[in-house]
Amino acid sequence: MSKGGYVYILTNQYDAILYTGVTSELRNRTWQHKNNYYPDSFTSKYKCYKLVFYIFFESIGEAITEEKRIKAGKRQNKIDLINKLNPQWKDLYDLIEE
């Protein structure tokens, strides 16, 4: 049985920078971003700590494929995804159920 995966998007306090990632443990990975676990990372450098979008896939392979598709797309496509799920761009971290 394969472990599922999440595709997620983080932003900064001004909703100006978007970071797209993939993980099998969304709560832990988001916590790492919020706490600068990797201080030299993109999210630490640009202070992307707010989780504004996530979607679960049954397999990590599907999640990776979707992450690549989202990353390859235009910025507006990412904004549209966020607006569809989270039009107020609230931090969804406390809503994660794993």
N, C-alpha and C positions, 0 to 999 in steps of 0.2 A: 504494500500500500504506500503510495507516494504522499508526501506532505504537500499541502496546498501552499499558495503564496499570495501575497498582496502586492499590488502596484499602488504607489502613493505619491502625492504631491505635497511638498512643503513650500512655504513662502515666508518672507520676512514680515516685520510689523507694518510695513507700508504696502504690502501685497505687490511689490515691484519685481522681486526675483522669484522665479519658479524653479524648483528642483524636483525631478522625477526619479523615484527609486523603486526597488523591488526587494522583498524580504519574505521569509516564512514566519517571522515573529514580529508582527507590526508594533505591538506595545513596547517591546524591548528596543527595537531599532529606533522608534520615535524618541524614546527616552534618551538613547545615546545621542541623537541629534540635539535634543533640547539641552543636554548637559555637556556639550562639547567633548564627548568621549574621544573623538578624533580631532584634536585641535587644529590640525592643518587641512581639514577637509573643506570642500566647497561650502557645505552648510554652516560650518563654524565661521568661515571667512565672511560670508554674506548674511550671517545671523538668520538663517532659515529654520525657524523653530516651530512654526505654526502648521499643523497638519490640516490641510483644507480639502483633501480628496483621498479616498482609498476605495479599492475594490478587491474582492477576494476571488481567487480562482482555485479550482479543485486540484490543480497540479502546479508546481513551481515552474514547469516548462511553459505552460500557458501564460503564467504571469510574466515570465521573462520575455516572451514573444510580444505581449501587450505593452510592456515597458518600452521595448525597442520601437514599437509602432508609435507610441505617444511621443517619445523623445525625437523621432524623425519628423514628426509633424510640426506644423506652425504653432507659434505661441498662442494664437487665437483659439486653436483647437483645445489646448490645455485650459484656457480660460472658460471655454464653453463647457468642458467636462466639469469643472469646479462649479460653475453657475448652475448647472443642472442638478447637482447633488446638494450643493451648499451655497445658495445664492447670497448669503450674508457673509461668506468667507470666515465663518467662526472656526476656532480651533476644535477639531474633532477628537483630540487625544483622549479626553475623558469618556468618550463614547465607544472606544475600542473594546470589543468583547472577543477574547481569545480563550 
